[in-house]
Amino acid sequence: MRAIRKPSPNHLPIAGYALLARETTPSAIVRYLDQYVIGQDEAKKVLAVAVYSHYRKIATLRNEQGLIGKSNVLLVGPSGTGKTLLCDTLSRMLNVPFVTADATSLAQTKYVNEEIEAALQRLLDKADGDVANAQHGIIFIDEIDKLKATNAQSGTSSGESVQHALLKIMEGSPVKLTGNQYIDTGNILFICGGAFVGLENIMAKTHGFGFIATSADDNQNILDRLNKRVKPTDLFEFGLIPEFTGRLPVIAKLHDLSKPMLVSIMSVAKNSIYHQYIEIFRGEGVELNIGRRVFEQIAEIAMEYKTGARSLRGIFEELITPILYLIPDNPEICKVEIDSLFEDARFFKRKPACNGHGDCPP
């Protein structure tokens, strides 16, 4: 029996599909994202407004004839800065099906359309086979910057040809899937992401709004914002074709993560790895306490790796693995404290007065 998706409180079911509830404003979306994604405040606002606008247009214009102008989004930022996490968290809040696709994989095959159809099939699977629900989902295409217009290699598709192949589905068209099913991509939100290494140099050459007369701080702030924007012409020079860039009218920039941000990702975010392991240890009847200095040391190593937040979990689990290896075989342990990445953890044994739930005195 196919599972029935329960409607989210952030939606109102209308005409067979879910739309944003009135209280799901852009600011409410940002507040939700803040619980799981550290930093990137400006990108959150841009994404929240784009998503709000996208689903509101569907609700408002659903009975109108003709295509709804879509506000697909481009996320530009270094690897490990939270592009995929933003999209995944957003889809969970909105309770819409979400899948990721890899632009590099699309470019490494001669059968681009089949790969695109496979991504849409995964979206339908995420919607438990509900076509109406899938048609209001989100598809995140990562490493879109790898689709630069270059010469094709043997057995692969050129980046430019993949861009052309994506045009129709990003704009909106019916696509035939297995089993004679069709999915219309007209209301699917496409979010593309990439590091775009070298784009900053292009922007530095092409930006220059300083010739506009300014007489107040507000005017200067507007100019500063304009000069920081990624312009379509910047993307053309980078290697994206104008038609493809036109399908991504909303552009949000993500920035490198600072050391305090990396510390917060590990220890403060609602789904942080520290909170996850606190629960795992609690299930073993053990209290886990890790000092802030440990997270700072892990953040310093991650910054040396230059991979953003991607390496945090690996380093953290290296620290935890030998400890968690011992815990299940030593039920007398009730508490573990770690003060430094470069010092042994301290183990506290259970006392007779301990109730076996990790809250015994050391």
Stockholm file with secondary structure:
# STOCKHOLM 1.0

chainA/1-362         MRAIRKPSPNHLPIAGYALLARETTPSAIVRYLDQYVIGQDEAKKVLAVAVYSHYRKIATLRNEQGLIGKSNVLLVGPSGTGKTLLCDTLSRMLNVPFVTADATSLAQTKYVNEEIEAALQRLLDKADGDVANAQHGIIFIDEIDKLKATNAQSGTSSGESVQHALLKIMEGSPVKLTGNQYIDTGNILFICGGAFVGLENIMAKTHGFGFIATSADDNQNILDRLNKRVKPTDLFEFGLIPEFTGRLPVIAKLHDLSKPMLVSIMSVAKNSIYHQYIEIFRGEGVELNIGRRVFEQIAEIAMEYKTGARSLRGIFEELITPILYLIPDNPEICKVEIDSLFEDARFFKRKPACNGHGDCPP
#=GR chainA/1-362 SS CCCCCCCCTTEEEETTEEEECTTCCHHHHHHHHHHHSCSCHHHHHHHHHHHHHHHHHHHHHTTSSSCCCCCCEEEECCTTSSHHHHHHHHHHHHTCCEEEEEHHHHHTCSCHHHHHHHHHHHHHHHTTTCHHHHTTCEEEEECGGGGCSCCCCTTSCCHHHHHHHHHHHHHCCEEECGGGCEEEGGGCEEEEEECCTTHHHHHHHHCCCTTSCCCSHHHHHHHHHHHHSCCHHHHHHHTCCHHHHHTCCEEEECCCCCHHHHHHHHHTSTTCHHHHHHHHHHHTTCEEEECHHHHHHHHHHHHHHTCGGGGHHHHHHHHHHHHHHHGGGCTTEEEEEECCTTSCCEEEECCTTCCSSSCCCC
#=GC SS_cons         CCCCCCCCTTEEEETTEEEECTTCCHHHHHHHHHHHSCSCHHHHHHHHHHHHHHHHHHHHHTTSSSCCCCCCEEEECCTTSSHHHHHHHHHHHHTCCEEEEEHHHHHTCSCHHHHHHHHHHHHHHHTTTCHHHHTTCEEEEECGGGGCSCCCCTTSCCHHHHHHHHHHHHHCCEEECGGGCEEEGGGCEEEEEECCTTHHHHHHHHCCCTTSCCCSHHHHHHHHHHHHSCCHHHHHHHTCCHHHHHTCCEEEECCCCCHHHHHHHHHTSTTCHHHHHHHHHHHTTCEEEECHHHHHHHHHHHHHHTCGGGGHHHHHHHHHHHHHHHGGGCTTEEEEEECCTTSCCEEEECCTTCCSSSCCCC
//
